[in-house]
Amino acid sequence: MLVTNQSGIARGKFTEAQFETLTEWMDWSLADRGVDLDGIYYCPHHPQGAVEEYRQTCDCRKPHPGMLISARDYLHIDMASSYMVGDKLEDMQAAAAADVGTKVLVRTGKPLTEEAEKAG
């Protein structure tokens, strides 16, 4: 399963349709390599978005756990035995709020803050 914030939609960098086209290509590319995603959840919102339709504070944008909770309920996921791999503190906060059993914070070349180390 994939959960991702996509503020570029709210900021007008790309459309939701463009994101969905890219996501479909990614899903097929992964499937060609034996990786099947059970679901793809994304949040197009941002509180300071340029596109009014998506300018909002919501429960789905990480660090809120909304996407994880939706996936849990729809896919009947046992969160305690699940893993969350992310590259941002917000990913770990969402995982903690959704009671994900194992959280893995990966480094991306950006400095790791003390706050992130505590969350991971």
Biopython code that builds the backbone (N, CA, C, O; Angstrom):
import numpy as np
from Bio.PDB.StructureBuilder import StructureBuilder

atoms = [
    (1, "MET", "N", (0.848, -1.153, 0.000)),
    (1, "MET", "CA", (0.000, 0.000, 0.000)),
    (1, "MET", "C", (0.904, 1.230, 0.000)),
    (1, "MET", "O", (1.996, 1.222, 0.569)),
    (2, "LEU", "N", (0.431, 2.267, -0.640)),
    (2, "LEU", "CA", (1.162, 3.529, -0.712)),
    (2, "LEU", "C", (0.275, 4.632, -0.161)),
    (2, "LEU", "O", (-0.888, 4.744, -0.546)),
    (3, "VAL", "N", (0.815, 5.447, 0.739)),
    (3, "VAL", "CA", (0.115, 6.646, 1.223)),
    (3, "VAL", "C", (1.043, 7.832, 0.998)),
    (3, "VAL", "O", (2.210, 7.799, 1.388)),
    (4, "THR", "N", (0.520, 8.874, 0.369)),
    (4, "THR", "CA", (1.389, 9.978, -0.023)),
    (4, "THR", "C", (0.670, 11.316, 0.002)),
    (4, "THR", "O", (-0.460, 11.434, -0.474)),
    (5, "ASN", "N", (1.329, 12.319, 0.557)),
    (5, "ASN", "CA", (0.856, 13.702, 0.447)),
    (5, "ASN", "C", (1.244, 14.205, -0.937)),
    (5, "ASN", "O", (2.379, 14.012, -1.374)),
    (6, "GLN", "N", (0.318, 14.841, -1.617)),
    (6, "GLN", "CA", (0.595, 15.392, -2.944)),
    (6, "GLN", "C", (0.165, 16.851, -2.990)),
    (6, "GLN", "O", (-0.782, 17.207, -3.691)),
    (7, "SER", "N", (0.867, 17.693, -2.237)),
    (7, "SER", "CA", (0.528, 19.115, -2.162)),
    (7, "SER", "C", (0.715, 19.825, -3.489)),
    (7, "SER", "O", (0.190, 20.923, -3.678)),
    (8, "GLY", "N", (1.453, 19.224, -4.413)),
    (8, "GLY", "CA", (1.623, 19.818, -5.740)),
    (8, "GLY", "C", (0.297, 20.018, -6.451)),
    (8, "GLY", "O", (0.162, 20.925, -7.272)),
    (9, "ILE", "N", (-0.681, 19.180, -6.144)),
    (9, "ILE", "CA", (-2.020, 19.341, -6.719)),
    (9, "ILE", "C", (-2.639, 20.623, -6.186)),
    (9, "ILE", "O", (-3.123, 21.447, -6.961)),
    (10, "ALA", "N", (-2.629, 20.799, -4.872)),
    (10, "ALA", "CA", (-3.204, 22.002, -4.253)),
    (10, "ALA", "C", (-2.434, 23.257, -4.637)),
    (10, "ALA", "O", (-3.016, 24.337, -4.735)),
    (11, "ARG", "N", (-1.139, 23.123, -4.853)),
    (11, "ARG", "CA", (-0.315, 24.284, -5.198)),
    (11, "ARG", "C", (-0.349, 24.609, -6.690)),
    (11, "ARG", "O", (0.269, 25.578, -7.130)),
    (12, "GLY", "N", (-1.076, 23.791, -7.473)),
    (12, "GLY", "CA", (-1.217, 24.059, -8.896)),
    (12, "GLY", "C", (-0.021, 23.639, -9.732)),
    (12, "GLY", "O", (0.107, 24.069, -10.879)),
    (13, "LYS", "N", (0.854, 22.813, -9.187)),
    (13, "LYS", "CA", (2.040, 22.349, -9.922)),
    (13, "LYS", "C", (1.669, 21.295, -10.965)),
    (13, "LYS", "O", (2.292, 21.215, -12.024)),
    (14, "PHE", "N", (0.655, 20.493, -10.659)),
    (14, "PHE", "CA", (0.136, 19.483, -11.575)),
    (14, "PHE", "C", (-1.300, 19.186, -11.168)),
    (14, "PHE", "O", (-1.710, 19.488, -10.048)),
    (15, "THR", "N", (-2.062, 18.593, -12.082)),
    (15, "THR", "CA", (-3.471, 18.311, -11.804)),
    (15, "THR", "C", (-3.617, 16.941, -11.149)),
    (15, "THR", "O", (-2.702, 16.118, -11.163)),
    (16, "GLU", "N", (-4.779, 16.730, -10.584)),
    (16, "GLU", "CA", (-5.066, 15.427, -10.000)),
    (16, "GLU", "C", (-5.043, 14.350, -11.091)),
    (16, "GLU", "O", (-4.563, 13.241, -10.858)),
    (17, "ALA", "N", (-5.559, 14.677, -12.277)),
    (17, "ALA", "CA", (-5.543, 13.719, -13.390)),
    (17, "ALA", "C", (-4.109, 13.371, -13.791)),
    (17, "ALA", "O", (-3.814, 12.211, -14.079)),
    (18, "GLN", "N", (-3.219, 14.358, -13.813)),
    (18, "GLN", "CA", (-1.815, 14.087, -14.141)),
    (18, "GLN", "C", (-1.178, 13.180, -13.088)),
    (18, "GLN", "O", (-0.432, 12.258, -13.418)),
    (19, "PHE", "N", (-1.480, 13.452, -11.823)),
    (19, "PHE", "CA", (-0.947, 12.605, -10.755)),
    (19, "PHE", "C", (-1.466, 11.176, -10.902)),
    (19, "PHE", "O", (-0.704, 10.220, -10.754)),
    (20, "GLU", "N", (-2.754, 11.028, -11.193)),
    (20, "GLU", "CA", (-3.332, 9.692, -11.338)),
    (20, "GLU", "C", (-2.717, 8.942, -12.520)),
    (20, "GLU", "O", (-2.515, 7.730, -12.443)),
    (21, "THR", "N", (-2.419, 9.646, -13.610)),
    (21, "THR", "CA", (-1.756, 9.018, -14.758)),
    (21, "THR", "C", (-0.369, 8.522, -14.372)),
    (21, "THR", "O", (0.007, 7.397, -14.704)),
    (22, "LEU", "N", (0.389, 9.353, -13.675)),
    (22, "LEU", "CA", (1.720, 8.959, -13.218)),
    (22, "LEU", "C", (1.633, 7.777, -12.254)),
    (22, "LEU", "O", (2.434, 6.845, -12.333)),
    (23, "THR", "N", (0.669, 7.819, -11.353)),
    (23, "THR", "CA", (0.503, 6.759, -10.366)),
    (23, "THR", "C", (0.138, 5.441, -11.039)),
    (23, "THR", "O", (0.619, 4.379, -10.643)),
    (24, "GLU", "N", (-0.711, 5.514, -12.055)),
    (24, "GLU", "CA", (-1.075, 4.307, -12.798)),
    (24, "GLU", "C", (0.164, 3.700, -13.464)),
    (24, "GLU", "O", (0.364, 2.486, -13.424)),
    (25, "TRP", "N", (0.991, 4.549, -14.073)),
    (25, "TRP", "CA", (2.230, 4.072, -14.692)),
    (25, "TRP", "C", (3.138, 3.430, -13.644)),
    (25, "TRP", "O", (3.712, 2.367, -13.884)),
    (26, "MET", "N", (3.271, 4.081, -12.472)),
    (26, "MET", "CA", (4.113, 3.553, -11.402)),
    (26, "MET", "C", (3.591, 2.195, -10.931)),
    (26, "MET", "O", (4.370, 1.265, -10.720)),
    (27, "ASP", "N", (2.281, 2.086, -10.768)),
    (27, "ASP", "CA", (1.672, 0.842, -10.311)),
    (27, "ASP", "C", (1.948, -0.292, -11.303)),
    (27, "ASP", "O", (2.293, -1.403, -10.901)),
    (28, "TRP", "N", (1.795, -0.008, -12.599)),
    (28, "TRP", "CA", (2.084, -1.010, -13.627)),
    (28, "TRP", "C", (3.571, -1.360, -13.651)),
    (28, "TRP", "O", (3.928, -2.528, -13.809)),
    (29, "SER", "N", (4.428, -0.375, -13.498)),
    (29, "SER", "CA", (5.877, -0.620, -13.490)),
    (29, "SER", "C", (6.281, -1.508, -12.323)),
    (29, "SER", "O", (7.108, -2.407, -12.476)),
    (30, "LEU", "N", (5.701, -1.256, -11.164)),
    (30, "LEU", "CA", (5.984, -2.102, -10.004)),
    (30, "LEU", "C", (5.448, -3.511, -10.220)),
    (30, "LEU", "O", (6.116, -4.491, -9.890)),
    (31, "ALA", "N", (4.239, -3.614, -10.774)),
    (31, "ALA", "CA", (3.639, -4.929, -11.028)),
    (31, "ALA", "C", (4.502, -5.744, -11.989)),
    (31, "ALA", "O", (4.634, -6.958, -11.834)),
    (32, "ASP", "N", (5.088, -5.076, -12.978)),
    (32, "ASP", "CA", (5.988, -5.761, -13.918)),
    (32, "ASP", "C", (7.200, -6.356, -13.208)),
    (32, "ASP", "O", (7.839, -7.275, -13.721)),
    (33, "ARG", "N", (7.510, -5.833, -12.039)),
    (33, "ARG", "CA", (8.660, -6.304, -11.266)),
    (33, "ARG", "C", (8.227, -7.160, -10.076)),
    (33, "ARG", "O", (9.022, -7.432, -9.176)),
    (34, "GLY", "N", (6.961, -7.582, -10.081)),
    (34, "GLY", "CA", (6.472, -8.477, -9.038)),
    (34, "GLY", "C", (5.996, -7.802, -7.770)),
    (34, "GLY", "O", (5.776, -8.475, -6.763)),
    (35, "VAL", "N", (5.832, -6.486, -7.794)),
    (35, "VAL", "CA", (5.365, -5.753, -6.613)),
    (35, "VAL", "C", (3.922, -5.328, -6.853)),
    (35, "VAL", "O", (3.640, -4.550, -7.765)),
    (36, "ASP", "N", (3.017, -5.837, -6.037)),
    (36, "ASP", "CA", (1.605, -5.485, -6.165)),
    (36, "ASP", "C", (1.182, -4.623, -4.986)),
    (36, "ASP", "O", (1.302, -5.028, -3.830)),
    (37, "LEU", "N", (0.689, -3.439, -5.289)),
    (37, "LEU", "CA", (0.173, -2.545, -4.256)),
    (37, "LEU", "C", (-1.310, -2.835, -4.058)),
    (37, "LEU", "O", (-2.075, -2.860, -5.022)),
    (38, "ASP", "N", (-1.714, -3.052, -2.817)),
    (38, "ASP", "CA", (-3.124, -3.311, -2.525)),
    (38, "ASP", "C", (-3.959, -2.042, -2.581)),
    (38, "ASP", "O", (-5.179, -2.101, -2.736)),
    (39, "GLY", "N", (-3.312, -0.915, -2.457)),
    (39, "GLY", "CA", (-4.033, 0.351, -2.509)),
    (39, "GLY", "C", (-3.076, 1.514, -2.623)),
    (39, "GLY", "O", (-1.926, 1.443, -2.190)),
    (40, "ILE", "N", (-3.574, 2.590, -3.216)),
    (40, "ILE", "CA", (-2.816, 3.835, -3.309)),
    (40, "ILE", "C", (-3.710, 4.935, -2.768)),
    (40, "ILE", "O", (-4.784, 5.207, -3.306)),
    (41, "TYR", "N", (-3.255, 5.557, -1.705)),
    (41, "TYR", "CA", (-4.008, 6.621, -1.049)),
    (41, "TYR", "C", (-3.187, 7.897, -1.128)),
    (41, "TYR", "O", (-1.994, 7.898, -0.825)),
    (42, "TYR", "N", (-3.831, 8.983, -1.537)),
    (42, "TYR", "CA", (-3.108, 10.249, -1.630)),
    (42, "TYR", "C", (-3.973, 11.390, -1.125)),
    (42, "TYR", "O", (-5.202, 11.354, -1.193)),
    (43, "CYS", "N", (-3.289, 12.398, -0.620)),
    (43, "CYS", "CA", (-3.952, 13.607, -0.148)),
    (43, "CYS", "C", (-3.566, 14.756, -1.075)),
    (43, "CYS", "O", (-2.391, 15.110, -1.159)),
    (44, "PRO", "N", (-4.548, 15.347, -1.776)),
    (44, "PRO", "CA", (-4.262, 16.456, -2.681)),
    (44, "PRO", "C", (-4.333, 17.822, -2.009)),
    (44, "PRO", "O", (-4.138, 18.846, -2.665)),
    (45, "HIS", "N", (-4.606, 17.846, -0.722)),
    (45, "HIS", "CA", (-4.876, 19.100, -0.013)),
    (45, "HIS", "C", (-3.617, 19.770, 0.528)),
    (45, "HIS", "O", (-2.585, 19.134, 0.740)),
    (46, "HIS", "N", (-3.741, 21.066, 0.740)),
    (46, "HIS", "CA", (-2.721, 21.831, 1.460)),
    (46, "HIS", "C", (-3.399, 23.092, 1.993)),
    (46, "HIS", "O", (-4.144, 23.747, 1.265)),
    (47, "PRO", "N", (-3.148, 23.436, 3.253)),
    (47, "PRO", "CA", (-3.816, 24.608, 3.844)),
    (47, "PRO", "C", (-3.540, 25.921, 3.115)),
    (47, "PRO", "O", (-4.376, 26.825, 3.139)),
    (48, "GLN", "N", (-2.384, 26.040, 2.471)),
    (48, "GLN", "CA", (-2.052, 27.258, 1.724)),
    (48, "GLN", "C", (-2.069, 27.021, 0.216)),
    (48, "GLN", "O", (-1.359, 27.697, -0.528)),
    (49, "GLY", "N", (-2.874, 26.068, -0.233)),
    (49, "GLY", "CA", (-2.914, 25.740, -1.654)),
    (49, "GLY", "C", (-3.390, 26.890, -2.519)),
    (49, "GLY", "O", (-4.196, 27.713, -2.085)),
    (50, "ALA", "N", (-2.890, 26.943, -3.742)),
    (50, "ALA", "CA", (-3.293, 27.963, -4.711)),
    (50, "ALA", "C", (-4.609, 27.597, -5.386)),
    (50, "ALA", "O", (-5.326, 28.479, -5.859)),
    (51, "VAL", "N", (-4.934, 26.309, -5.435)),
    (51, "VAL", "CA", (-6.171, 25.830, -6.052)),
    (51, "VAL", "C", (-7.228, 25.739, -4.954)),
    (51, "VAL", "O", (-7.126, 24.915, -4.044)),
    (52, "GLU", "N", (-8.241, 26.593, -5.051)),
    (52, "GLU", "CA", (-9.223, 26.724, -3.972)),
    (52, "GLU", "C", (-9.870, 25.395, -3.589)),
    (52, "GLU", "O", (-10.095, 25.124, -2.409)),
    (53, "GLU", "N", (-10.161, 24.589, -4.569)),
    (53, "GLU", "CA", (-10.812, 23.296, -4.336)),
    (53, "GLU", "C", (-10.025, 22.420, -3.353)),
    (53, "GLU", "O", (-10.606, 21.622, -2.617)),
    (54, "TYR", "N", (-8.712, 22.578, -3.350)),
    (54, "TYR", "CA", (-7.851, 21.740, -2.515)),
    (54, "TYR", "C", (-7.244, 22.489, -1.331)),
    (54, "TYR", "O", (-6.485, 21.906, -0.557)),
    (55, "ARG", "N", (-7.571, 23.772, -1.184)),
    (55, "ARG", "CA", (-7.020, 24.570, -0.086)),
    (55, "ARG", "C", (-7.831, 24.294, 1.172)),
    (55, "ARG", "O", (-8.896, 24.876, 1.378)),
    (56, "GLN", "N", (-7.326, 23.418, 1.993)),
    (56, "GLN", "CA", (-8.030, 23.071, 3.226)),
    (56, "GLN", "C", (-7.114, 22.318, 4.178)),
    (56, "GLN", "O", (-6.104, 21.735, 3.785)),
    (57, "THR", "N", (-7.504, 22.354, 5.425)),
    (57, "THR", "CA", (-6.892, 21.511, 6.437)),
    (57, "THR", "C", (-7.768, 20.268, 6.511)),
    (57, "THR", "O", (-8.988, 20.378, 6.630)),
    (58, "CYS", "N", (-7.169, 19.110, 6.441)),
    (58, "CYS", "CA", (-7.944, 17.872, 6.363)),
    (58, "CYS", "C", (-7.372, 16.833, 7.329)),
    (58, "CYS", "O", (-6.334, 17.048, 7.955)),
    (59, "ASP", "N", (-8.060, 15.726, 7.432)),
    (59, "ASP", "CA", (-7.595, 14.624, 8.275)),
    (59, "ASP", "C", (-6.746, 13.615, 7.510)),
    (59, "ASP", "O", (-6.168, 12.699, 8.095)),
    (60, "CYS", "N", (-6.679, 13.799, 6.179)),
    (60, "CYS", "CA", (-5.922, 12.807, 5.404)),
    (60, "CYS", "C", (-4.454, 13.193, 5.233)),
    (60, "CYS", "O", (-3.610, 12.317, 5.048)),
    (61, "ARG", "N", (-4.139, 14.466, 5.290)),
    (61, "ARG", "CA", (-2.755, 14.895, 5.069)),
    (61, "ARG", "C", (-1.881, 14.500, 6.263)),
    (61, "ARG", "O", (-2.149, 14.873, 7.405)),
    (62, "LYS", "N", (-0.829, 13.734, 5.963)),
    (62, "LYS", "CA", (0.102, 13.392, 7.038)),
    (62, "LYS", "C", (0.707, 14.679, 7.594)),
    (62, "LYS", "O", (1.085, 15.550, 6.810)),
    (63, "PRO", "N", (0.812, 14.832, 8.888)),
    (63, "PRO", "CA", (0.938, 13.800, 9.907)),
    (63, "PRO", "C", (-0.377, 13.241, 10.454)),
    (63, "PRO", "O", (-0.343, 12.396, 11.349)),
    (64, "HIS", "N", (-1.520, 13.677, 9.955)),
    (64, "HIS", "CA", (-2.783, 13.076, 10.391)),
    (64, "HIS", "C", (-2.870, 11.659, 9.824)),
    (64, "HIS", "O", (-2.327, 11.387, 8.753)),
    (65, "PRO", "N", (-3.541, 10.767, 10.525)),
    (65, "PRO", "CA", (-3.545, 9.365, 10.102)),
    (65, "PRO", "C", (-4.678, 8.976, 9.154)),
    (65, "PRO", "O", (-4.891, 7.787, 8.917)),
    (66, "GLY", "N", (-5.405, 9.939, 8.610)),
    (66, "GLY", "CA", (-6.606, 9.634, 7.833)),
    (66, "GLY", "C", (-6.430, 8.624, 6.715)),
    (66, "GLY", "O", (-7.249, 7.716, 6.573)),
    (67, "MET", "N", (-5.377, 8.763, 5.917)),
    (67, "MET", "CA", (-5.172, 7.806, 4.817)),
    (67, "MET", "C", (-4.893, 6.406, 5.352)),
    (67, "MET", "O", (-5.371, 5.417, 4.797)),
    (68, "LEU", "N", (-4.124, 6.328, 6.421)),
    (68, "LEU", "CA", (-3.813, 5.024, 7.008)),
    (68, "LEU", "C", (-5.055, 4.378, 7.606)),
    (68, "LEU", "O", (-5.248, 3.168, 7.488)),
    (69, "ILE", "N", (-5.897, 5.182, 8.247)),
    (69, "ILE", "CA", (-7.134, 4.667, 8.836)),
    (69, "ILE", "C", (-8.077, 4.190, 7.734)),
    (69, "ILE", "O", (-8.699, 3.135, 7.859)),
    (70, "SER", "N", (-8.183, 4.966, 6.655)),
    (70, "SER", "CA", (-9.030, 4.551, 5.522)),
    (70, "SER", "C", (-8.553, 3.226, 4.945)),
    (70, "SER", "O", (-9.355, 2.334, 4.672)),
    (71, "ALA", "N", (-7.251, 3.105, 4.761)),
    (71, "ALA", "CA", (-6.684, 1.861, 4.234)),
    (71, "ALA", "C", (-6.929, 0.706, 5.198)),
    (71, "ALA", "O", (-7.300, -0.392, 4.782)),
    (72, "ARG", "N", (-6.722, 0.955, 6.468)),
    (72, "ARG", "CA", (-6.948, -0.089, 7.483)),
    (72, "ARG", "C", (-8.382, -0.608, 7.401)),
    (72, "ARG", "O", (-8.616, -1.817, 7.383)),
    (73, "ASP", "N", (-9.335, 0.320, 7.351)),
    (73, "ASP", "CA", (-10.739, -0.074, 7.354)),
    (73, "ASP", "C", (-11.144, -0.776, 6.060)),
    (73, "ASP", "O", (-11.888, -1.756, 6.094)),
    (74, "TYR", "N", (-10.665, -0.287, 4.935)),
    (74, "TYR", "CA", (-11.055, -0.855, 3.643)),
    (74, "TYR", "C", (-10.360, -2.190, 3.363)),
    (74, "TYR", "O", (-10.976, -3.122, 2.847)),
    (75, "LEU", "N", (-9.088, -2.271, 3.704)),
    (75, "LEU", "CA", (-8.298, -3.465, 3.400)),
    (75, "LEU", "C", (-8.194, -4.440, 4.577)),
    (75, "LEU", "O", (-7.578, -5.499, 4.456)),
    (76, "HIS", "N", (-8.799, -4.079, 5.717)),
    (76, "HIS", "CA", (-8.780, -4.920, 6.925)),
    (76, "HIS", "C", (-7.346, -5.240, 7.351)),
    (76, "HIS", "O", (-6.969, -6.399, 7.522)),
    (77, "ILE", "N", (-6.571, -4.180, 7.515)),
    (77, "ILE", "CA", (-5.151, -4.310, 7.854)),
    (77, "ILE", "C", (-4.973, -4.380, 9.367)),
    (77, "ILE", "O", (-5.590, -3.614, 10.108)),
    (78, "ASP", "N", (-4.137, -5.291, 9.814)),
    (78, "ASP", "CA", (-3.732, -5.351, 11.216)),
    (78, "ASP", "C", (-2.571, -4.374, 11.379)),
    (78, "ASP", "O", (-1.429, -4.694, 11.051)),
    (79, "MET", "N", (-2.871, -3.189, 11.887)),
    (79, "MET", "CA", (-1.859, -2.135, 11.970)),
    (79, "MET", "C", (-0.712, -2.509, 12.905)),
    (79, "MET", "O", (0.432, -2.121, 12.664)),
    (80, "ALA", "N", (-1.002, -3.248, 13.954)),
    (80, "ALA", "CA", (0.049, -3.609, 14.914)),
    (80, "ALA", "C", (1.132, -4.473, 14.275)),
    (80, "ALA", "O", (2.280, -4.452, 14.719)),
    (81, "SER", "N", (0.781, -5.226, 13.243)),
    (81, "SER", "CA", (1.785, -6.068, 12.583)),
    (81, "SER", "C", (2.237, -5.471, 11.247)),
    (81, "SER", "O", (2.844, -6.157, 10.425)),
    (82, "SER", "N", (1.936, -4.197, 11.044)),
    (82, "SER", "CA", (2.294, -3.517, 9.796)),
    (82, "SER", "C", (3.550, -2.672, 9.958)),
    (82, "SER", "O", (3.999, -2.388, 11.068)),
    (83, "TYR", "N", (4.100, -2.282, 8.817)),
    (83, "TYR", "CA", (5.282, -1.427, 8.753)),
    (83, "TYR", "C", (4.930, -0.140, 8.032)),
    (83, "TYR", "O", (4.137, -0.139, 7.090)),
    (84, "MET", "N", (5.524, 0.956, 8.480)),
    (84, "MET", "CA", (5.433, 2.230, 7.764)),
    (84, "MET", "C", (6.859, 2.654, 7.467)),
    (84, "MET", "O", (7.666, 2.828, 8.381)),
    (85, "VAL", "N", (7.167, 2.819, 6.196)),
    (85, "VAL", "CA", (8.478, 3.298, 5.774)),
    (85, "VAL", "C", (8.266, 4.685, 5.200)),
    (85, "VAL", "O", (7.454, 4.871, 4.294)),
    (86, "GLY", "N", (8.996, 5.661, 5.729)),
    (86, "GLY", "CA", (8.847, 7.023, 5.249)),
    (86, "GLY", "C", (10.135, 7.800, 5.381)),
    (86, "GLY", "O", (11.079, 7.376, 6.047)),
    (87, "ASP", "N", (10.150, 8.959, 4.726)),
    (87, "ASP", "CA", (11.361, 9.783, 4.756)),
    (87, "ASP", "C", (11.153, 11.111, 5.470)),
    (87, "ASP", "O", (12.018, 11.986, 5.426)),
    (88, "LYS", "N", (10.010, 11.260, 6.126)),
    (88, "LYS", "CA", (9.727, 12.516, 6.825)),
    (88, "LYS", "C", (9.160, 12.235, 8.209)),
    (88, "LYS", "O", (8.565, 11.186, 8.454)),
    (89, "LEU", "N", (9.354, 13.176, 9.091)),
    (89, "LEU", "CA", (8.808, 13.081, 10.435)),
    (89, "LEU", "C", (7.296, 12.897, 10.383)),
    (89, "LEU", "O", (6.734, 12.146, 11.181)),
    (90, "GLU", "N", (6.635, 13.579, 9.449)),
    (90, "GLU", "CA", (5.182, 13.478, 9.332)),
    (90, "GLU", "C", (4.731, 12.044, 9.061)),
    (90, "GLU", "O", (3.663, 11.634, 9.515)),
    (91, "ASP", "N", (5.531, 11.287, 8.330)),
    (91, "ASP", "CA", (5.210, 9.885, 8.067)),
    (91, "ASP", "C", (5.197, 9.088, 9.369)),
    (91, "ASP", "O", (4.300, 8.277, 9.602)),
    (92, "MET", "N", (6.193, 9.326, 10.207)),
    (92, "MET", "CA", (6.295, 8.606, 11.473)),
    (92, "MET", "C", (5.179, 9.021, 12.435)),
    (92, "MET", "O", (4.654, 8.192, 13.178)),
    (93, "GLN", "N", (4.821, 10.304, 12.417)),
    (93, "GLN", "CA", (3.732, 10.780, 13.268)),
    (93, "GLN", "C", (2.403, 10.159, 12.846)),
    (93, "GLN", "O", (1.611, 9.752, 13.695)),
    (94, "ALA", "N", (2.158, 10.086, 11.545)),
    (94, "ALA", "CA", (0.926, 9.459, 11.049)),
    (94, "ALA", "C", (0.893, 7.986, 11.444)),
    (94, "ALA", "O", (-0.141, 7.475, 11.873)),
    (95, "ALA", "N", (2.019, 7.312, 11.298)),
    (95, "ALA", "CA", (2.100, 5.898, 11.656)),
    (95, "ALA", "C", (1.825, 5.689, 13.140)),
    (95, "ALA", "O", (1.096, 4.772, 13.519)),
    (96, "ALA", "N", (2.405, 6.534, 13.973)),
    (96, "ALA", "CA", (2.178, 6.421, 15.417)),
    (96, "ALA", "C", (0.706, 6.644, 15.752)),
    (96, "ALA", "O", (0.138, 5.923, 16.572)),
    (97, "ALA", "N", (0.089, 7.641, 15.120)),
    (97, "ALA", "CA", (-1.319, 7.945, 15.385)),
    (97, "ALA", "C", (-2.240, 6.824, 14.907)),
    (97, "ALA", "O", (-3.339, 6.658, 15.436)),
    (98, "ALA", "N", (-1.802, 6.056, 13.913)),
    (98, "ALA", "CA", (-2.604, 4.945, 13.387)),
    (98, "ALA", "C", (-2.219, 3.609, 14.028)),
    (98, "ALA", "O", (-2.695, 2.555, 13.605)),
    (99, "ASP", "N", (-1.361, 3.655, 15.041)),
    (99, "ASP", "CA", (-0.929, 2.459, 15.766)),
    (99, "ASP", "C", (-0.206, 1.435, 14.890)),
    (99, "ASP", "O", (-0.371, 0.228, 15.064)),
    (100, "VAL", "N", (0.593, 1.932, 13.952)),
    (100, "VAL", "CA", (1.409, 1.040, 13.123)),
    (100, "VAL", "C", (2.505, 0.447, 14.004)),
    (100, "VAL", "O", (3.170, 1.167, 14.749)),
    (101, "GLY", "N", (2.686, -0.855, 13.913)),
    (101, "GLY", "CA", (3.608, -1.553, 14.796)),
    (101, "GLY", "C", (5.072, -1.204, 14.610)),
    (101, "GLY", "O", (5.793, -1.013, 15.589)),
    (102, "THR", "N", (5.521, -1.119, 13.365)),
    (102, "THR", "CA", (6.930, -0.849, 13.091)),
    (102, "THR", "C", (7.047, 0.346, 12.164)),
    (102, "THR", "O", (6.437, 0.390, 11.096)),
    (103, "LYS", "N", (7.848, 1.319, 12.596)),
    (103, "LYS", "CA", (8.047, 2.543, 11.821)),
    (103, "LYS", "C", (9.514, 2.630, 11.419)),
    (103, "LYS", "O", (10.405, 2.466, 12.253)),
    (104, "VAL", "N", (9.759, 2.888, 10.135)),
    (104, "VAL", "CA", (11.121, 2.959, 9.616)),
    (104, "VAL", "C", (11.304, 4.308, 8.935)),
    (104, "VAL", "O", (10.663, 4.596, 7.925)),
    (105, "LEU", "N", (12.176, 5.126, 9.492)),
    (105, "LEU", "CA", (12.495, 6.429, 8.914)),
    (105, "LEU", "C", (13.765, 6.274, 8.095)),
    (105, "LEU", "O", (14.826, 5.965, 8.636)),
    (106, "VAL", "N", (13.655, 6.490, 6.790)),
    (106, "VAL", "CA", (14.820, 6.357, 5.915)),
    (106, "VAL", "C", (15.443, 7.721, 5.676)),
    (106, "VAL", "O", (14.758, 8.744, 5.658)),
    (107, "ARG", "N", (16.736, 7.714, 5.496)),
    (107, "ARG", "CA", (17.455, 8.966, 5.243)),
    (107, "ARG", "C", (17.420, 9.290, 3.761)),
    (107, "ARG", "O", (17.473, 8.404, 2.908)),
    (108, "THR", "N", (17.330, 10.572, 3.479)),
    (108, "THR", "CA", (17.228, 11.014, 2.087)),
    (108, "THR", "C", (18.343, 11.967, 1.701)),
    (108, "THR", "O", (18.318, 12.536, 0.610)),
    (109, "GLY", "N", (19.310, 12.148, 2.565)),
    (109, "GLY", "CA", (20.368, 13.115, 2.305)),
    (109, "GLY", "C", (20.120, 14.428, 3.015)),
    (109, "GLY", "O", (21.015, 15.267, 3.117)),
    (110, "LYS", "N", (18.895, 14.606, 3.508)),
    (110, "LYS", "CA", (18.586, 15.798, 4.293)),
    (110, "LYS", "C", (19.024, 15.539, 5.729)),
    (110, "LYS", "O", (19.029, 14.391, 6.173)),
    (111, "PRO", "N", (19.392, 16.585, 6.461)),
    (111, "PRO", "CA", (19.803, 16.391, 7.854)),
    (111, "PRO", "C", (18.678, 15.771, 8.680)),
    (111, "PRO", "O", (17.512, 16.139, 8.533)),
    (112, "LEU", "N", (19.034, 14.839, 9.538)),
    (112, "LEU", "CA", (18.082, 14.194, 10.425)),
    (112, "LEU", "C", (18.007, 15.000, 11.711)),
    (112, "LEU", "O", (18.998, 15.134, 12.429)),
    (113, "THR", "N", (16.838, 15.531, 11.995)),
    (113, "THR", "CA", (16.681, 16.357, 13.187)),
    (113, "THR", "C", (16.543, 15.483, 14.425)),
    (113, "THR", "O", (16.219, 14.299, 14.334)),
    (114, "GLU", "N", (16.792, 16.075, 15.563)),
    (114, "GLU", "CA", (16.643, 15.370, 16.826)),
    (114, "GLU", "C", (15.201, 14.914, 17.006)),
    (114, "GLU", "O", (14.949, 13.822, 17.515)),
    (115, "GLU", "N", (14.254, 15.753, 16.586)),
    (115, "GLU", "CA", (12.835, 15.420, 16.686)),
    (115, "GLU", "C", (12.515, 14.177, 15.848)),
    (115, "GLU", "O", (11.753, 13.314, 16.284)),
    (116, "ALA", "N", (13.089, 14.086, 14.664)),
    (116, "ALA", "CA", (12.861, 12.936, 13.790)),
    (116, "ALA", "C", (13.473, 11.675, 14.385)),
    (116, "ALA", "O", (12.888, 10.596, 14.288)),
    (117, "GLU", "N", (14.632, 11.800, 14.992)),
    (117, "GLU", "CA", (15.270, 10.641, 15.611)),
    (117, "GLU", "C", (14.398, 10.080, 16.721)),
    (117, "GLU", "O", (14.296, 8.862, 16.873)),
    (118, "LYS", "N", (13.765, 10.956, 17.500)),
    (118, "LYS", "CA", (12.890, 10.511, 18.583)),
    (118, "LYS", "C", (11.640, 9.832, 18.037)),
    (118, "LYS", "O", (11.151, 8.872, 18.633)),
    (119, "ALA", "N", (11.115, 10.317, 16.911)),
    (119, "ALA", "CA", (9.888, 9.765, 16.336)),
    (119, "ALA", "C", (10.119, 8.428, 15.656)),
    (119, "ALA", "O", (9.220, 7.588, 15.615)),
    (120, "GLY", "N", (11.333, 8.222, 15.115)),
    (120, "GLY", "CA", (11.617, 7.015, 14.336)),
    (120, "GLY", "C", (11.860, 5.848, 15.206)),
    (120, "GLY", "O", (12.115, 4.750, 14.710)),
]
sb = StructureBuilder()
sb.init_structure("model")
sb.init_model(0)
sb.init_chain("A")
sb.init_seg("    ")
for serial, (resi, resn, name, xyz) in enumerate(atoms, 1):
    if name == "N":
        sb.init_residue(resn, " ", resi, " ")
    sb.init_atom(name, np.array(xyz, "f"), 0.0, 1.0, " ", f" {name:<3s}", serial, name[0])
structure = sb.get_structure()
